[in-house]
């Protein structure tokens, strides 16, 4: 592996080899540019290709103007890297978009909901990968039918499905949750042909109003039976997919859709179909499978499907009744999914258990149609209550994001200033590499549509540390060469040459860790692994290639004649190993004390991610202290809970808070997941009851007032944009709602929708689905809103309903909604984890760390030709993790004390972001240890023995680099700790300790252990 990496990196700095490769790239780019107009998104792609070509052209021009023509390729590669990093943001600016719009944020940064559903066992359909794939497809069709929403649906474990809905407020997710557990309906009907079917049937159907959909007849027993109905066309991406058949009875209807915040009218079609009695209808529950195929007659794309025995009988009877007749048109088989007609292929013959849908299909259409059929065919036995559910209000997520980004920005500025002051010109080079590194990381993550999560910030933090560390290694090597009397050119050449191996070793071990974490880690850990992997690869390029080009040009053009740098340490001769026994005793005592504290806390060490439980975030009307809030909650939760204060942007950090986060072990196990009263409901009720009669503290409740519904009309001849927006509500009613505090539009919509659907008459539900009847508009002129739109909050809204809802019903629904808001608080964040899911996550995280350590031992063994180097490195890593683990437990004990408040300590608990922090510590400490080991190998040379003098010499030579890297990384993480907010506080606490402990262990743990192992092996031999 090392030889391969060395060869690759060597090629990157050899002009002739890179020139040949680049010429090929430029030639291909020119060809692509000529055809850019034929590619989807051709404008942006053309700009990208033009930027690449322009980079090499500009590089050649600069090289010629500077009389360095042989350097044109190097200039071109560096400018191309800059163009790749800048162009995505430039294109968005040209399009009027914000720079951050291309970043896909996780729910912890953007708000939203993450749900994990359990698939129930079915004796007739044992769960396997094929069945789970069909279930994922079915759920995906329900929650994201157009394919345009950034909703993620995927399998988790053997029998679970995870659904991630980013960027929505907690209440707007309710409708998506209902779609997930809804089985869906796939039905087969015969389309009505005006030349074959009874003319009176067609006439009666056309006489129905647009609101009336069904033709019914009275049977002998007095019951009503539907024998024909209108079915609307299937819609994709907001556009109706009209049937291309001319032999189908159809009618035009007008519908409305939200486009860029405004409602616009569009025309679609409905098709008349024949309806069999319920016991004779062919539905998706009889369909066993549907799959893409090839028509053997003409090689076209088709869909093959297969029924079970009952379905085969019903389908055979249906198709035999409507099989082709001589001299008559062929009948159309209407495929209806969730009430929309998707396709109507010809019935060419009698079909029983196997059939084929043919037409002018593309491969993509065939796959989509197969997915639709399977979605309706598969009866998905999903438990209606999620095993785990994490909901973050976008306002809370935005606060976490702003504080995290602000802290990283401040930390980056501090590091930049330090590098500029300490290294002067070399610092300028380091800053150039760091900026280019961050640009490229963001660009690559956008191009692969990676999700930025809170642990993903860990990857960016470590990327900054790695990028600075690589430059410090090179600069310190240059300093050593200059101190030996080497010329500037030789100092640059030897500095990069000698640092090359060390940088590769340090980064490859971390790459191995990232790769293993991605392969076996949880989703949150995978986000960390992706950003870390990309950052490390890019940092090696910027430091070893771009930095080398800048230095070589500056030296050749005589811009720099001497590298002036401050010296923090200078030449030292400290006997580090003489203190190994004292440090060993200190480490053992620290680990023992920390582990004792960790053991005494028991399950209190773990957050609900790893124990199961429920977390909610709530608001009070006035500020309060954490201890006072805890005393109030104890009346309902006894001792199995924790509470922490949240400080949102714009609030004072001192003097209490209005926002608090409660964690409790109250959870839903898989055994009681089907019960009506969920853990979330129980926790909500307990929080409400705890503050209900408390005189000094009150939950923030939303008080609602509304006006009596009034008739709402729009003139028929009014063609204004406003009239067009509101026309579908003409003839309905409108009411103004005033709220005591701002509430998300989705919350208002869902509460009103639920209130309308809760109305009943004669014991039956009056309105089955009220989604199409409601329009909500914030009175600041934001435009009509509906469920699923981006979150907006108002304290005064206008509610309009279509004529489908009677005046007395909308009044009753508003009154019911007011009653509900008066008795239930609105929670900003809800997170529930079943104990089974939590146990799996804990196991997965532990296995990821263990396998990573084993892989590191293997690689270091391979590189250093002795397993002792790998064992010594792992001893240091385990030492660091154990100390940070123990210190976290000790810090939690100090939470609330004067010292704890001064040090900003919280009740730290291990969760998934904390696991990412431990892995970051492993990466940082390993990087530091590898640098020392590489210098030991260099100083040792071919000496078969490893003496104390060799190790002390190596440690003294790398001491300046060790302290400088630790200082710059410490500046980053301490700023994250103090300014990053609660969302990243525990993560930053672990990193802060990890930097200090990792620096200590690379000197006083890894090196002494290495000496002991080497000498022990020598004595044994």
Number of C-alpha atoms within 10 A of each C-alpha: 10 14 8 9 14 14 11 11 17 13 13 18 16 11 15 13 12 16 16 10 11 16 13 12 14 16 12 12 19 17 12 17 20 11 12 19 14 11 12 9 10 14 13 18 18 20 18 20 22 16 19 25 21 18 23 23 17 17 23 21 17 17 19 14 10 13 12 15 15 13 18 22 22 25 24 24 21 22 21 20 19 19 23 21 21 18 18 22 20 17 17 16 12 9 10 9 13 12 13 11 11 17 16 19 22 24 26 27 26 25 30 25 28 24 21 24 22 22 18 14 12 11 7 6 10 9 15 10 11 8 15 20 13 19 25 20 20 26 25 22 21 23 21 16 15 14 12 10 13 12 16 14 22 18 17 17 11 12 17 20 23 22 25 20 24 25 28 25 30 24 25 25 22 14 14 18 17 13 17 21 18 16 21 23 19 25 21 22 22 23 27 25 22 16 12 12 12 11 12 9 16 17 11 10 21 15 9 13 8 13 8 11 16 17 18 14 12 10 9 7 6 8 9 12 16 15 15 23 20 26 21 24 22 22 16 12 11 14 14 16 17 17 19 9 12 9 16 21 19 24 15 12 13 11 12 18 15 16 10 8 14 16 19 17 14 13 11 17 19 23 21 26 25 19 20 17 9 10 7 14 16 24 22 25 20 22 25 18 20 23 18 21 20 15 16 9 6 7 9 15 22 25 23 19 20 19 24 15 14 15 22 20 16 21 25 18 17 22 19 15 10 17 18 17 10 7 6 9 13 19 23 23 21 25 23 25 21 14 16 20 26 23 22 22 19 19 21 16 14 16 20 21 19 17 18 20 23 18 16 10 15 12 15 11 15 22 19 17 22 22 21 22 27 24 28 25 25 24 21 23 15 21 16 18 22 27 26 26 23 23 29 29 26 26 20 21 22 20 23 24 24 16 20 24 16 17 22 22 15 16 24 22 14 16 22 21 15 16 24 18 15 17 20 17 20 24 22 18 22 27 23 17 26 25 17 22 28 18 21 23 23 23 20 18 19 17 12 8 13 18 20 25 25 25 26 25 23 27 28 21 24 25 25 25 23 27 27 25 26 25 30 24 24 27 24 21 24 25 19 16 19 20 11 10 11 15 14 20 17 14 24 23 17 19 22 23 14 16 23 20 15 20 24 18 21 23 23 21 22 23 21 17 26 28 17 18 27 20 12 16 23 18 15 20 27 23 25 29 29 20 28 29 22 21 27 25 18 22 29 22 18 26 28 22 20 24 22 20 19 18 19 16 16 14 16 13 12 10 11 16 13 14 16 13 18 10 12 12 12 10 12 13 10 12 15 19 20 13 11 17 12 11 17 15 11 12 19 13 13 17 21 15 17 22 21 14 21 22 14 12 15 9 15 21 22 17 23 27 25 25 24 26 26 29 28 23 23 20 20 17 13 14 13 18 15 18 14 12 19 18 12 16 22 14 14 16 18 10 12 11 18 18 20 20 21 22 18 19 15 7 12 10 13 8 9 18 22 21 21 19 18 21 21 22 25 23 25 26 19 16 7 13 19 14 11 10 12 19 23 21 10 14 24 20 15 16 21 19 15 20 19 13 10 11 7 9 19 16 20 19 20 21 15 20 14 18 13 15 21 14 16 18 16 16 9 9 7 11 12 8 12 14 17 16 19 19 23 22 22 19 15 22 23 26 21 19 21 18 18 14 14 13 19 21 27 26 21 22 22 21 21 24 22 19 22 28 17 15 18 12 8 6 7 10 12 16 19 12 11 19 18 14 18 21 21 24 19 21 15 9 8 11 17 20 22 21 25 18 16 16 20 17 16 18 17 21 22 17 23 26 26 21 16 16 18 14 17 10 16 24 21 15 20 25 16 19 20 21 13 16 16 13 13 16 18 18 19 22 24 23 22 30 30 27 23 16 21 21 15 14 20 20 12 16 21 13 16 23 19 11 15 22 22 14 16 23 21 17 20 24 16 15 15 14 11 14 17 20 28 26 22 25 29 21 17 26 27 13 20 28 22 20 23 27 22 21 22 27 26 20 20 21 18 17 17 16 11 11 12 16 12 9 13 15 21 22 20 23 19 23 22 24 23 24 21 28 27 24 28 28 25 25 24 26 28 26 24 25 27 24 23 26 26 20 21 21 16 13 16 18 11 8 10 9 13 19 14 17 13 19 26 22 20 22 28 21 22 20 21 20 26 23 14 20 23 21 16 21 26 21 19 27 28 19 21 28 23 16 20 25 24 21 20 23 21 24 29 25 25 25 32 23 21 26 25 17 20 30 23 18 25 27 24 23 25 27 28 24 20 21 21 16 18 21 15 11 11 12 8 7 6
